[in-house]
Amino acid sequence: MSGGPRFRGVRIRGLRRRFGGVTAVDDVDLDVPAGAVTALIGPNGAGKTTLFHCVTGLDAADAGTVTLAPQPDRPAVLLSGLPPHARARAGVAWTFQRIELFAGLTVAENIRVGAENRSGRPLLSGLLGLPDPRRAAVRAVTGAVLERLGLTALADVSAGSLPTGTMRLVELGRALAAEPTALLLDEPASGLDDHQIVRLAEVLRALAADGLAILLVEHDIRFVTAVADRAYLMVAGRVLLSGTPDEVFASDLAREIYIGES
Amino acid sequence: MFYAGLALNGLAIGCVAALAAVGLLATYRVTGVFNIAFGSNAVFCAYVMWQCVRVWHLPLAVAALLVLGIVAPGVGLVLERFVYRPLRRSGASGLLVATLGVLVLQLGLVFLLWGGRSYVDAPSLLPAGSVRLPGSLTLPYATIVELCVVALIAVLLTFLLRATRVGLMVRAVVDDRDLASALVPADRLAAGGWAFGSFLAGVAGVLWAPIYHLDPYSLTLTVLETMGVAVLARLTSLPIAVVAALAIGIGQTELTAVHPAARWQGLVDAFHTNLFVLVLFAALMVVPRLGIRDSGAAGGGLHRQGARRTSRVDHISRLPLGALSLVLALPLFFDPADLRASLAVPALAVVFVSLVVATGYAGQISLGQAGYAGLGALFMAKLAGAGVPWLLALFLGPLLVVPLGWLTGYPAIHRRGLYLALTTFATAAVVARFVFAQPVFVGALVVSRPRGFTDDHWFYALELACLLLALLLVRSLHTGPMGRALVAMRDSETAAVSAGIDVRRMKVFVFACAAGLAGLGGALTTSAAQAFNPTDFDPVQGLVWFAAVAVWGVDSALGAVVGAAALVAVDVGTVSGVSSLLIGIGAVLLGRFPGGIGAAVRRAGDWAVRPVERPLTRRLSPAGRAVARAAAARARERPVS
């Protein structure tokens, strides 16, 4: 396990989540380092999405800690206990397994909402219509994200009327617009065609190269192999294996699960 | 201290409440709809009964047969066929607005047919006289009969639903009508359920009318207040509902024997006359969840799905704005008598705009704006009475409502749909009963306008300035970062959170703003009339306002202003009841025209500018064009909802 005092990224220690008698996540340690793509794989019901929700704050862990170290010279931020929006502002961004877009806004506005709310602005100044001091920065970020994802031509199209693949891109754009330290993606490749998957892999590689810590929950073996630096295999709430994607997929356990399953 | 005699009196009150609560629950169990219109349905039947006996002089038995056997179930059948069946897929919020529409419609009908007069000579079906009990106690026959009716309904319904084939089919239809319709005659079962529910409302109304006055507003409100019993029973348990209703009834009369120090007597009196309201409020605060499927989307069914809301000001939306300003300025040139009637317009418009803020922008269904409006008026009058300059008090009073809105909005933010609606309504009812109805608070109020504004022209101009101010504040909630954040919140709360939006804080903030705006509207209303009139802020009035705003488009501030003007104009120009009737019809039809009149106008506007705009595809790269084509195909595939 990589680590050390100068670790950057998301660090999960001893995470546990129980639902009644079922332990969905059982004492999981996991590092999502900056500058790399980490994949979390495993069969249905392994607890991947629960783990994901415990990191974003959409679900509360029963035990364990999640910390985010945004800068090498600054102390880590303890995410555990914070509400989801505070985690988002602290630098964690995520997308959803079931696409969640703002259908009443355009593509550009969707991304802009992500950029605008990364710092809490006093609500009263918003009500009184005072100019937003970050307005220029927000515009710049929105433009850059649109450019990076190739969405510029669709900027003024209503987000509710897009095909699934493009919706996934817009969701990714909204997450990126907050200029996060860590990016968590829950099955980003589902519903995409081959061409779009290749494109997404390129984008994710480029983002990792820029220093982003990316955690991927994914089923698609080819996609994980193409994009991830490290893979963790989760079964019944526990992380049983870790290594490069090739190593993990070559293991007997993974073969049993994936080939036995399909 | 417990008094047996008082307890027996309380039993009578409790019985009547139990009857309403059991009717409400039974309707819910057999139709799946929490029928807010239960009270108005009861009132309508009671008025028909009065008409049959007192005007047409039909024998009591014939009249009862006509009302309970034909009219009441008939109303249920008509409502099911033309209101609820077309709405069966529209979710809890859509149904809520529809039931609200039926309530307003029925009240309008009562006003139109009977002039809204109250009668004290409602015919009684129950035998007079009473049974002598040991200890010189008496128990009226009426109470015994009512107890039997309640028990009979509860037992019969429980047996029917639990042990019979029909009951099983009814439960299937309530659970998932579409799924059930493949296996059972769902439409006929639902119609039967509504006929039965409506029959129960008729029974409640006919039995209640002779006990209370036959009065459209107060009787409807009384029935609405027994919803607390239904909430305590979590909308599921009939026995709990019966026991709770009886207990509250007995508690209410036992409290009359409590005689504290003189200065607290008023408060105790308020308690014992309004125990049901308190229970409704407390139950909503305590009971964590209703046994009810609720719509996930906040305020869903009120907005047009995926409604496009631009943050840019386009020329189309400026046009009606200009026309509207002209029309609103017209009364400045009216003669004094006509101007007097127009004074109500800007005041009501501000209240309506507050509803747009709470429900349209924040997605929080608020049936309680009447309460905040009244509080704004009250605070203003108190401040003016305490020597604060009037013009300052006019704004300071409503500002004091904001923290109260914050306080009451806080518990509301965790709730949605029906539960939220009930909570806000209960707040308004508590405020109405414990503040507006108490001479301690509303006695000796200074509401006369100061020099300079005694002339209606100047006051109207001031009102317009206030309305403009309200619209300007609302604008920043509609456009810019805040507007975008609010749309985001309404479209997907989970995604809004992921973008860093503090959804709870935002909701409470906007709710509190809406409360303040309503307070301003209330202060203006009171100043226009130069008298604090509690009926202006009746909770039932709040329901009518909500329905009116929903009809004009819940996310359209301009629609709200036009709606206020239209409401006042219809009220002044026609007999009472017509406006309620129109609003009711509009609200009932809302399920078929989501977004109301505002959205229809916007659609027409979109359609009008379409030929002028360049086709989207011409501005796109080849890849973009492919995406746009796919998007268009998707849009075509989607069924028109």
Interface residues (C-beta under 8 A of the other chain):
Chain A: T56 L58 P83 P84 H85 A86 A88 R89 A93 W94 T95 F96 E100 L101 F102 A103 G104 L105 E109 N110 R112 V113 G114 E116 N117 R118 S119 G120 R121 L123 G126 L127 L128 G129 D132 G150 A153 L154 V157 S158 G160 S161 L162 P163 T166 E171 R174 A175 A178
Chain B: Q305 G306 A307 R308 R309 S311 L472 L473 R475 S476 L477 G480 P481 M482 R484 A485 V487 A488 R490 D491 S492 T494 A495 A496 V497 S498 A499 G500 I501 D502 V503 R505 M506 F509 C513 L616 R619 L620 S621 A623 G624 V627 A628 A630 A631 A632 R634 A635
